[in-house]
Amino acid sequence: MPLRVPPPTRVETLCMGAAGITGLVPFYLMAPGADERMSKQTHKWAPRWERNISHFKSPAEKSIQRVTPPIERAVHRLEERLPLERAAKGSERSIKKALDMLGVKHS
C-alpha cells in the first residue's frame, strides 16, 4: 500500500515560502549586479508603495494617538512604584565604599 502524503495547508505553504526566501535572499544579494537589480526594482515599485501606504497611514496614526495616553499613564505609574532613586543611591554608596577601601580619591 503506497504511503500518501497529505497536501500542505496554507500555513505550511506560507512557512515554507518564508523559510525559502529567508534562506536564499543573502545569496541573491551576494551575487554580482545585485545592487543594480535592487535599485531598478526599487525605482519601479517605490512610487506604488508610497501611494498605497496612505491607506494604512491615517488608521495607524489614529490608533497610535488613541493608545498613547494609557501607555504614558502606565509608564508613569510604573516609574513611581519602582525604587529607582533608592537603588541609585545604594549603588553610589557601595561604589564610594569600594573606592575608600582601595584608597582611591573620589569627588
C-alpha positions as a Markdown table, in Angstrom:
| # | Residue | x | y | z |
|---|---|---|---|---|
| 1 | Met | 0.0 | 0.0 | 0.0 |
| 2 | Pro | 1.6 | 3.3 | -1.1 |
| 3 | Leu | 2.2 | 6.0 | 1.5 |
| 4 | Arg | 0.0 | 9.0 | 1.0 |
| 5 | Val | 1.3 | 12.4 | 2.0 |
| 6 | Pro | -1.4 | 15.0 | 2.6 |
| 7 | Pro | -1.3 | 18.2 | 0.6 |
| 8 | Pro | 0.2 | 21.1 | 2.6 |
| 9 | Thr | -2.1 | 23.6 | 4.2 |
| 10 | Arg | -1.9 | 27.3 | 3.6 |
| 11 | Val | 0.1 | 27.9 | 6.8 |
| 12 | Glu | 2.6 | 25.2 | 5.9 |
| 13 | Thr | 3.0 | 26.7 | 2.4 |
| 14 | Leu | 3.4 | 30.2 | 3.8 |
| 15 | Cys | 6.0 | 29.0 | 6.3 |
| 16 | Met | 8.0 | 27.1 | 3.7 |
| 17 | Gly | 7.9 | 30.1 | 1.4 |
| 18 | Ala | 9.1 | 32.4 | 4.1 |
| 19 | Ala | 11.9 | 30.0 | 5.1 |
| 20 | Gly | 13.0 | 29.7 | 1.4 |
| 21 | Ile | 13.0 | 33.5 | 1.0 |
| 22 | Thr | 14.9 | 34.0 | 4.3 |
| 23 | Gly | 17.5 | 31.4 | 3.3 |
| 24 | Leu | 18.0 | 32.4 | -0.3 |
| 25 | Val | 17.9 | 36.2 | -0.1 |
| 26 | Pro | 21.5 | 36.5 | 1.3 |
| 27 | Phe | 22.8 | 34.5 | -1.7 |
| 28 | Tyr | 20.8 | 36.6 | -4.1 |
| 29 | Leu | 22.2 | 39.8 | -2.6 |
| 30 | Met | 25.8 | 38.5 | -2.8 |
| 31 | Ala | 25.5 | 37.8 | -6.5 |
| 32 | Pro | 27.2 | 40.2 | -8.9 |
| 33 | Gly | 25.0 | 43.0 | -10.0 |
| 34 | Ala | 22.5 | 42.6 | -7.2 |
| 35 | Asp | 22.8 | 46.3 | -6.3 |
| 36 | Glu | 21.8 | 47.4 | -9.8 |
| 37 | Arg | 18.9 | 44.9 | -9.9 |
| 38 | Met | 17.7 | 46.0 | -6.4 |
| 39 | Ser | 17.9 | 49.7 | -7.3 |
| 40 | Lys | 16.0 | 49.1 | -10.6 |
| 41 | Gln | 13.2 | 47.3 | -8.8 |
| 42 | Thr | 13.1 | 49.9 | -6.0 |
| 43 | His | 12.8 | 52.7 | -8.6 |
| 44 | Lys | 10.0 | 50.8 | -10.3 |
| 45 | Trp | 8.0 | 49.8 | -7.2 |
| 46 | Ala | 8.6 | 52.6 | -4.7 |
| 47 | Pro | 6.0 | 55.1 | -6.2 |
| 48 | Arg | 3.3 | 52.4 | -6.0 |
| 49 | Trp | 4.2 | 51.5 | -2.4 |
| 50 | Glu | 4.2 | 55.2 | -1.4 |
| 51 | Arg | 0.7 | 55.6 | -2.9 |
| 52 | Asn | -0.6 | 52.5 | -1.2 |
| 53 | Ile | 0.8 | 53.2 | 2.2 |
| 54 | Ser | -1.6 | 56.2 | 2.5 |
| 55 | His | -4.4 | 53.6 | 3.0 |
| 56 | Phe | -2.6 | 52.4 | 6.2 |
| 57 | Lys | -1.1 | 55.7 | 7.4 |
| 58 | Ser | -4.2 | 57.5 | 8.8 |
| 59 | Pro | -5.7 | 54.5 | 10.6 |
| 60 | Ala | -2.3 | 53.7 | 12.2 |
| 61 | Glu | -1.8 | 57.3 | 13.3 |
| 62 | Lys | -5.3 | 57.3 | 14.8 |
| 63 | Ser | -4.7 | 54.1 | 16.7 |
| 64 | Ile | -1.4 | 55.4 | 18.0 |
| 65 | Gln | -3.0 | 58.6 | 19.2 |
| 66 | Arg | -5.7 | 56.5 | 21.0 |
| 67 | Val | -3.2 | 54.2 | 22.6 |
| 68 | Thr | -0.5 | 56.7 | 23.6 |
| 69 | Pro | -2.3 | 58.3 | 26.7 |
| 70 | Pro | -2.9 | 54.9 | 28.5 |
| 71 | Ile | 0.6 | 53.8 | 27.8 |
| 72 | Glu | 2.0 | 57.0 | 29.2 |
| 73 | Arg | 0.0 | 56.7 | 32.3 |
| 74 | Ala | 1.1 | 53.1 | 32.8 |
| 75 | Val | 4.8 | 54.0 | 32.4 |
| 76 | His | 4.3 | 56.9 | 34.8 |
| 77 | Arg | 2.7 | 54.6 | 37.4 |
| 78 | Leu | 5.4 | 52.0 | 37.0 |
| 79 | Glu | 8.2 | 54.6 | 37.4 |
| 80 | Glu | 6.5 | 55.8 | 40.7 |
| 81 | Arg | 6.4 | 52.3 | 42.0 |
| 82 | Leu | 10.0 | 51.3 | 41.2 |
| 83 | Pro | 12.6 | 52.3 | 43.8 |
| 84 | Leu | 15.0 | 53.7 | 41.2 |
| 85 | Glu | 16.3 | 56.6 | 43.3 |
| 86 | Arg | 16.9 | 54.5 | 46.3 |
| 87 | Ala | 18.7 | 51.8 | 44.2 |
| 88 | Ala | 20.9 | 54.5 | 42.6 |
| 89 | Lys | 21.8 | 56.0 | 46.0 |
| 90 | Gly | 22.7 | 52.5 | 47.3 |
| 91 | Ser | 24.9 | 51.8 | 44.2 |
| 92 | Glu | 26.6 | 55.1 | 44.7 |
| 93 | Arg | 27.3 | 54.3 | 48.4 |
| 94 | Ser | 28.7 | 50.9 | 47.6 |
| 95 | Ile | 30.9 | 52.3 | 44.9 |
| 96 | Lys | 32.2 | 55.0 | 47.3 |
| 97 | Lys | 32.9 | 52.4 | 50.0 |
| 98 | Ala | 34.8 | 50.2 | 47.5 |
| 99 | Leu | 36.9 | 53.3 | 46.4 |
| 100 | Asp | 37.6 | 54.2 | 50.0 |
| 101 | Met | 38.8 | 50.6 | 50.7 |
| 102 | Leu | 41.1 | 50.8 | 47.7 |
| 103 | Gly | 42.4 | 54.2 | 48.8 |
| 104 | Val | 41.2 | 56.0 | 45.6 |
| 105 | Lys | 40.2 | 59.6 | 45.9 |
| 106 | His | 36.8 | 60.4 | 44.6 |
| 107 | Ser | 34.7 | 63.5 | 44.4 |
